[in-house]
């Protein structure tokens, strides 16, 4: 007796659209993005108050539902239920491309695992806009999001940037921009190239391009406002002036000692992080310990 092959059973699959939205200029919203926002039943938004402006602009009647880092876990089950009932949904962030330094990764993973479609609707991105207009290498790059404000994690991030053979992109608040540039100057060397993009696509869009020392000096005199993206050029292995100098080594050693490391451990870390001889690192640490500075 032979068995006839069973006919496959197809279940209706709903779609979660990841919709990129303008980072400042509403004219950057694509017609496809507008169509999707007008066709879904619900829009998942990081801040429904900001997204309501966009919803009114495109004339959608979709229900706005909050989805942020504090409720993503508990909201995921509810979203899966909506998709399971056949509803198409859209996920947006406050501005730009969803999931880039914003919540949503856990949700996308769960939606895909449940067998629903996840469809990106590409569009504006502050990260890519800053990179391509920076004047720095674009063939390879790394995006590191918002840097830690203090502690060993910040130190490790700064060290990573100092050694990076790739262009590095960061987000930062305007209030902390000058401090970040000074810390980068200390760790990477004053001559490392940087571009600071502010208020991209908006009326007061600004690019400041130059060395870390020049950018830090500029923003010390001109405190910034608005959204900020920082693009740091890669290390130049052939340039003796590109790496950190002794002042940078002293600054890093001081921060490590102030953070509680013993002088011997601090010296080893300085040598490792900045690529200087251990004898030089030990001398710098001993000088700091001797003069109490």
C-alpha positions in Angstrom: 0.0 0.0 0.0 1.5 3.3 -1.0 0.7 6.5 0.8 -0.2 9.6 -1.2 2.0 12.6 -0.2 0.1 15.1 2.0 -0.7 18.4 0.6 1.2 21.1 2.4 -0.9 23.3 4.7 -0.3 27.0 4.4 -1.2 29.3 7.3 -1.6 33.0 6.8 1.5 34.9 7.8 1.4 38.4 9.1 4.2 41.0 8.6 6.2 43.2 10.9 7.6 46.1 8.9 10.7 47.9 10.1 10.2 51.4 8.8 12.9 54.0 8.7 11.6 57.5 9.4 13.1 61.0 8.8 15.9 62.1 11.2 14.8 65.8 10.8 13.5 66.5 7.3 10.0 65.1 6.7 10.8 65.2 3.0 13.1 62.2 3.5 10.2 59.9 4.2 9.9 57.5 1.2 6.6 56.9 -0.6 6.9 53.2 0.3 7.3 54.0 4.0 4.2 56.3 3.9 2.2 53.5 2.2 3.2 51.0 4.8 2.4 53.3 7.7 -1.0 53.9 6.1 -1.7 50.2 5.6 -0.9 48.6 8.9 -3.3 48.2 11.8 -0.8 49.3 14.5 2.5 51.3 14.6 4.9 50.3 17.4 6.7 53.4 18.4 9.4 54.3 20.9 7.7 57.6 21.7 4.1 57.7 20.6 4.0 61.5 21.1 6.7 62.0 18.5 5.4 59.4 16.1 1.9 61.0 16.2 3.3 63.9 14.3 4.5 61.6 11.6 1.2 59.6 11.6 -0.7 62.8 11.1 1.7 63.8 8.3 1.0 60.6 6.3 -2.7 60.5 7.3 -2.7 57.0 8.8 -5.4 55.8 11.2 -3.2 53.0 12.6 -3.2 52.7 16.4 0.0 53.9 18.0 1.4 51.4 20.6 4.4 52.2 22.8 7.5 49.9 22.5 10.6 51.0 24.4 13.5 49.4 26.3 11.4 49.2 29.5 8.4 47.3 28.1 9.8 45.4 25.1 9.9 42.1 26.9 6.3 42.2 28.3 4.9 43.8 25.1 6.4 41.0 22.8 3.7 38.4 23.7 0.9 40.9 22.9 2.5 41.8 19.5 2.9 38.1 18.6 -0.8 37.7 19.4 -1.7 40.5 17.0 0.5 39.0 14.3 -1.0 35.6 14.9 -4.5 37.1 14.3 -3.3 38.3 10.9 -2.5 41.9 11.7 0.3 43.6 9.9 2.4 45.9 12.1 5.1 48.5 11.7 7.9 49.3 14.0 9.5 52.8 14.0 11.9 54.6 16.2 11.9 58.3 17.1 14.0 59.0 14.1 16.0 57.0 11.6 16.3 53.3 11.2 14.8 51.0 13.9 17.0 48.9 16.1 20.1 51.1 15.6 20.9 52.1 19.2 17.2 51.6 19.9 15.0 48.7 21.2 13.5 46.1 18.9 16.1 43.4 18.5 14.4 41.0 20.9 11.0 41.6 19.3 12.4 40.9 15.7 14.0 37.7 16.9 10.7 36.5 18.5 8.6 37.5 15.4 10.9 35.7 13.0 11.1 32.6 15.3 7.3 32.5 15.3 7.3 32.3 11.5 6.1 35.7 10.6 7.7 37.9 8.0 10.0 40.7 9.0 10.4 43.2 6.2 12.8 46.2 6.3 11.7 49.5 4.7 15.0 51.3 4.3 15.5 55.0 4.6 17.2 57.7 6.7 20.0 56.8 9.0 22.1 59.3 11.0 24.9 56.8 11.2 25.3 56.4 7.4 24.5 60.1 6.7 27.4 61.2 9.0 29.7 58.6 7.6 29.4 59.3 3.9 29.7 63.1 4.5 32.6 62.8 7.0 35.4 62.7 4.5 36.8 59.7 6.3 37.3 56.2 4.9 34.0 54.4 4.3 35.1 51.0 3.0 35.1 49.5 6.4 33.6 51.0 9.6 32.3 50.1 13.1 29.3 51.5 14.8 29.6 51.5 18.6 26.4 53.5 19.6 26.5 55.7 22.7 29.7 55.4 24.8 29.6 54.5 28.5 29.8 57.6 30.6 32.6 56.4 32.9 34.4 53.4 34.4 36.3 50.6 32.9 33.8 50.0 30.1 34.4 53.5 28.8 38.2 53.1 29.1 38.0 49.8 27.1 35.9 51.5 24.5 38.3 54.4 24.1 41.2 51.9 23.8 39.3 50.0 21.1 38.8 53.2 19.1 42.5 54.1 19.6 43.6 50.8 18.0 40.8 50.6 15.4 42.0 50.1 11.8 38.4 51.0 10.8 36.4 54.2 10.9 34.3 54.3 14.1 30.9 55.9 14.4 29.4 57.0 17.8 26.3 58.7 19.0 26.6 61.2 21.8 24.5 63.8 23.6 25.4 67.5 23.0 26.1 67.9 26.8 28.8 65.2 26.8 30.3 65.8 23.3 33.2 68.0 24.5 34.2 65.5 27.2 34.1 62.7 24.7 36.3 64.5 22.2 38.8 65.3 25.0 38.9 61.7 26.1 39.3 60.6 22.5 42.2 63.1 22.1 43.9 61.7 25.2 43.6 58.1 24.1 43.9 58.3 20.3 46.3 61.3 20.0 45.5 64.9 19.2 46.0 64.4 15.4 43.5 61.7 14.8 41.0 62.8 12.3 37.3 63.2 13.3 34.1 64.6 11.9 31.2 65.7 14.1 27.8 65.9 12.4 25.1 67.8 14.2 21.4 68.3 13.5 21.6 66.2 10.3 19.0 67.1 7.6 17.7 69.9 9.7 17.9 73.7 9.2 21.0 74.1 11.4 22.9 71.0 10.0 26.6 71.3 10.8 29.8 69.4 10.1 33.0 70.0 11.9 35.9 68.2 10.3 39.5 68.2 11.5 41.7 66.7 14.2 40.4 65.7 17.6 42.3 68.6 19.1 40.7 71.0 16.7 37.2 69.6 17.2 37.5 69.6 21.0 38.7 73.2 20.9 35.8 74.3 18.6 33.1 72.8 20.8 34.7 74.2 24.0 34.0 77.6 22.5 30.7 76.7 20.8 28.6 74.4 23.1 26.5 72.3 20.7 22.8 71.7 20.6 20.7 69.0 19.0 21.5 65.5 17.8 25.2 64.6 17.4 27.0 61.8 15.5 30.8 61.5 15.9 32.9 59.8 13.2 36.5 58.9 14.2 39.1 58.1 11.5 41.1 54.9 11.7 44.5 54.6 13.2 47.3 55.2 10.7 50.0 52.5 11.5 52.6 54.3 9.4 52.3 57.6 11.2 54.3 58.2 14.3 52.2 61.2 15.1 48.8 59.4 14.9 49.2 57.3 18.1 48.9 58.6 21.7 51.8 60.5 23.0 53.3 60.6 26.5 50.6 63.1 27.7 48.0 60.6 26.6 49.8 57.8 28.5 50.0 59.9 31.6 46.3 60.8 31.4 45.3 57.1 31.0 47.6 56.1 33.8 46.1 58.7 36.1 42.6 57.6 35.3 43.5 53.9 36.0 45.2 54.7 39.3 42.3 57.0 40.4 40.0 54.0 39.4 41.7 51.9 42.0 44.4 50.0 40.0 47.7 49.4 41.7 50.7 51.1 39.9 52.1 47.9 38.5 48.7 46.9 37.1 48.2 50.4 35.7 51.5 50.3 34.0 50.8 47.0 32.3 47.4 48.3 31.1 48.9 51.5 29.7 51.5 49.5 27.8 48.9 47.2 26.4 46.3 49.8 25.6 48.6 52.3 23.9 51.2 50.1 22.5 54.2 51.7 24.3 57.1 49.8 25.8 56.5 48.5 29.3 59.6 50.3 30.7 58.1 53.6 29.5 54.7 52.8 31.0 56.3 52.0 34.4 58.3 55.2 34.3 55.2 57.2 33.7 53.3 55.6 36.5 56.2 55.9 38.9 56.5 59.6 38.0 52.8 60.1 38.8 53.1 58.2 42.1 56.2 60.2 43.0 54.8 63.7 42.4 51.3 62.9 43.7 49.8 64.5 40.6 
